Amino acid sequence: MKFDFFSFLPGFLHAFLQNLWMGLLAVLIGLIVGMPLARIVHGQYFLYRLVKVVLVFLRALPVFIVMYIALGVLTMTVLIDENNLFSAPVIALLVGLCFSSISGVFDATLDYFRLLAAGQRRQALLIIPNIFRLFVNVSATTAVGAALGVKEVVSYSLLTAERLSNTNERMFIVFFVSLFFVCFVLLSRWAMNYILRTRLH
């Protein structure tokens, strides 16, 4: 098979939308769960010590470990159509990502409450770029789903590379995907920093 970059690019970008969609969903779940947990800890409400212990646990487990445990549980106990949008690998990946997104949202929200209570309203608004950075990082982390066969950009690129006989073309795909993710992270951070400089100062 001969590599055609312009035929590869549309499928690549479509797969990248899957990364963004899964990243967004993971962050939304993180917001729904992480913000109330931060409120409980900040206000020292009932069971707040237990919440802090749970957050330590969430931070300690790597996405890979959580993802494989979730996939094992799902394949043993749940019958899910693999053609469905929420296949077992996708759900396992989201579970793994949610562990880190919940703890990330918790940290950002707890800082927000503490700064707000200290009267530092402008500093408290940094929760917005912090959540955005979390989204960028989680979207990039969805690439680990390739290990489970989740149809995202790294998985798509690896499948394309496997069909190529030319080693140089395979290396080009690896280089292009790596460069793409680096540029995505750097451009996202630059855009957020630009917005902060122009809007919040």
C-alpha positions as CSV (number, residue, x, y, z in Angstrom):
1,M,0.0,0.0,0.0
2,K,1.3,3.5,-1.0
3,F,0.8,6.3,1.5
4,D,-1.3,9.2,0.4
5,F,-1.2,12.0,2.9
6,F,-4.2,13.9,1.5
7,S,-6.3,10.7,1.8
8,F,-5.0,10.1,5.3
9,L,-5.7,13.6,6.6
10,P,-9.5,13.6,6.6
11,G,-9.7,10.3,8.5
12,F,-7.1,11.5,10.9
13,L,-9.0,14.8,11.7
14,H,-12.2,12.8,12.1
15,A,-10.5,10.5,14.5
16,F,-9.1,13.5,16.4
17,L,-12.7,14.8,16.9
18,Q,-13.2,11.5,18.8
19,N,-10.3,12.5,21.1
20,L,-11.9,15.9,21.7
21,W,-15.3,14.4,22.2
22,M,-14.0,11.9,24.8
23,G,-11.9,14.6,26.5
24,L,-14.9,16.9,26.7
25,L,-17.1,14.1,28.1
26,A,-14.5,13.2,30.7
27,V,-14.1,16.8,31.8
28,L,-17.9,17.2,32.0
29,I,-18.1,14.2,34.3
30,G,-15.2,15.7,36.3
31,L,-17.1,18.9,36.7
32,I,-20.3,17.2,37.8
33,V,-18.5,15.1,40.4
34,G,-15.4,17.1,41.3
35,M,-17.1,20.5,42.0
36,P,-19.5,19.1,44.7
37,L,-16.6,17.2,46.3
38,A,-14.5,20.4,46.5
39,R,-17.5,22.2,48.1
40,I,-17.7,19.4,50.7
41,V,-14.0,19.6,51.6
42,H,-13.9,23.5,51.5
43,G,-16.9,23.7,53.8
44,Q,-15.8,20.7,55.9
45,Y,-19.2,19.2,55.6
46,F,-20.2,15.6,56.6
47,L,-17.7,13.0,55.4
48,Y,-15.2,15.6,54.1
49,R,-12.3,13.5,55.4
50,L,-13.5,10.5,53.5
51,V,-13.7,12.7,50.3
52,K,-10.0,13.7,50.8
53,V,-9.0,10.0,51.1
54,V,-10.9,9.2,47.9
55,L,-9.2,12.0,46.1
56,V,-5.8,10.7,47.1
57,F,-6.9,7.3,45.7
58,L,-8.1,8.9,42.4
59,R,-4.8,10.8,42.0
60,A,-2.6,7.7,42.7
61,L,-4.1,5.4,40.1
62,P,-2.7,5.7,36.5
63,V,-5.1,6.0,33.6
64,F,-3.7,2.8,32.1
65,I,-4.4,0.7,35.3
66,V,-8.0,2.0,35.7
67,M,-8.7,1.6,32.0
68,Y,-7.7,-2.1,32.0
69,I,-9.5,-2.9,35.3
70,A,-12.7,-1.2,33.9
71,L,-12.4,-3.1,30.6
72,G,-12.0,-6.4,32.5
73,V,-15.1,-5.7,34.6
74,L,-17.1,-4.6,31.6
75,T,-16.2,-7.6,29.5
76,M,-17.1,-10.0,32.4
77,T,-20.3,-8.4,33.5
78,V,-21.8,-6.3,30.7
79,L,-22.7,-7.1,27.2
80,I,-22.2,-4.0,25.0
81,D,-22.5,-3.8,21.3
82,E,-19.1,-3.0,20.0
83,N,-20.6,-1.1,17.1
84,N,-22.3,1.3,19.6
85,L,-20.9,4.7,20.2
86,F,-20.3,3.6,23.8
87,S,-18.5,0.3,23.3
88,A,-16.7,-1.5,26.2
89,P,-13.3,0.0,25.3
90,V,-14.7,3.5,25.1
91,I,-16.4,3.2,28.5
92,A,-13.2,1.8,30.0
93,L,-11.2,4.7,28.6
94,L,-13.7,7.2,29.9
95,V,-13.6,5.6,33.4
96,G,-9.8,5.9,33.4
97,L,-9.9,9.5,32.2
98,C,-12.6,10.4,34.7
99,F,-10.4,9.4,37.6
100,S,-7.9,12.1,36.6
101,S,-10.5,14.7,35.5
102,I,-12.4,14.5,38.8
103,S,-9.2,15.0,40.8
104,G,-8.2,17.9,38.4
105,V,-11.5,19.6,38.7
106,F,-11.5,19.1,42.5
107,D,-8.1,20.8,42.8
108,A,-9.1,23.7,40.6
109,T,-12.4,24.2,42.3
110,L,-10.9,24.0,45.8
111,D,-8.4,26.7,44.9
112,Y,-11.3,28.8,43.5
113,F,-13.3,28.5,46.8
114,R,-10.2,29.3,48.9
115,L,-9.2,32.4,46.8
116,L,-12.8,33.6,46.7
117,A,-13.0,33.3,50.5
118,A,-9.8,35.3,50.8
119,G,-11.3,38.0,48.7
120,Q,-9.0,37.4,45.7
121,R,-11.7,37.3,43.1
122,R,-9.4,37.9,40.1
123,Q,-7.1,35.1,41.1
124,A,-10.1,32.8,41.7
125,L,-11.1,33.3,38.0
126,L,-8.1,31.3,37.1
127,I,-10.3,28.3,37.5
128,I,-11.4,28.9,33.9
129,P,-7.9,28.4,32.3
130,N,-7.2,25.6,34.7
131,I,-10.3,23.7,33.6
132,F,-9.4,24.4,30.0
133,R,-5.8,23.1,30.5
134,L,-7.4,20.0,32.0
135,F,-9.5,19.5,28.9
136,V,-6.5,19.8,26.7
137,N,-4.5,17.3,28.7
138,V,-7.4,14.8,28.9
139,S,-8.0,15.1,25.2
140,A,-4.4,14.3,24.5
141,T,-4.5,11.4,27.1
142,T,-7.3,9.7,25.1
143,A,-4.5,8.4,22.9
144,V,-4.0,5.6,25.4
145,G,-7.3,4.2,24.2
146,A,-5.3,2.9,21.2
147,A,-4.2,0.1,23.5
148,L,-7.8,-1.1,23.8
149,G,-8.7,-0.5,20.2
150,V,-10.7,2.7,20.8
151,K,-11.2,4.4,17.4
152,E,-9.3,7.7,18.0
153,V,-6.4,9.4,16.2
154,V,-3.5,7.2,17.5
155,S,-5.4,4.0,16.8
156,Y,-6.3,5.3,13.3
157,S,-2.7,6.2,12.6
158,L,-1.3,2.9,13.8
159,L,-3.8,1.0,11.7
160,T,-2.8,3.1,8.6
161,A,0.9,2.5,9.4
162,E,0.5,-1.2,9.7
163,R,-0.8,-1.4,6.1
164,L,2.3,0.4,4.8
165,S,5.4,-1.5,3.6
166,N,7.7,1.5,3.5
167,T,9.5,2.1,6.8
168,N,10.1,5.8,6.0
169,E,6.3,6.3,5.5
170,R,5.6,4.6,8.8
171,M,8.1,6.8,10.6
172,F,6.5,9.8,8.9
173,I,3.1,8.9,10.4
174,V,4.6,8.5,13.9
175,F,6.4,11.8,13.6
176,F,3.3,13.6,12.2
177,V,1.1,12.3,15.0
178,S,3.6,13.3,17.7
179,L,4.1,16.7,16.2
180,F,0.3,17.2,15.9
181,F,-0.3,16.5,19.6
182,V,2.6,18.8,20.6
183,C,1.3,21.6,18.5
184,F,-2.3,21.0,19.8
185,V,-1.1,21.3,23.4
186,L,1.1,24.3,22.8
187,L,-1.4,26.2,20.6
188,S,-4.1,25.6,23.1
189,R,-2.0,26.9,26.0
190,W,-1.0,29.9,23.9
191,A,-4.6,30.7,23.1
192,M,-5.7,30.5,26.7
193,N,-2.8,32.6,27.9
194,Y,-3.6,35.2,25.2
195,I,-7.2,35.3,26.4
196,L,-6.1,35.7,30.0
197,R,-3.8,38.6,29.1
198,T,-6.4,40.4,27.1
199,R,-9.5,39.7,29.1
200,L,-8.6,39.2,32.8
201,H,-6.0,41.9,33.2
